[in-house]
């Protein structure tokens, strides 16, 4: 969910970005730390399958996700609803010792 919210936020805040740029930035901010620490997950193989779908031009992507006709309004609403929920989940995970710090290896840092 973090990824989707960040992707949508990028689409709102960076109208000049191609969809793939918004996706790569969202991945770097949300999923990268999790997938880099998982030996079973091969991010390059999986992302190579997803990125072509996201590399369409921005207009086609926005048409594909259009809901009630106001896609930007829908994205704003989605972000406003899910951002506080994600923050609460992050607080809970941190309080139970299950946050990103558990993924760090050999004193590495969350980027």
Secondary structure, DSSP 4 states (H G I P E B T S, - for coil): -HHHHHHHHHHHH-TTS-HHHHHHHHHHHHTHHHHHT-TT--HHHHHHHHHHHHTS-HHHHHHHH--SS-HHHHHHHHHHHHHHHHHHHHHHHHHTT-SGGGG--TT----
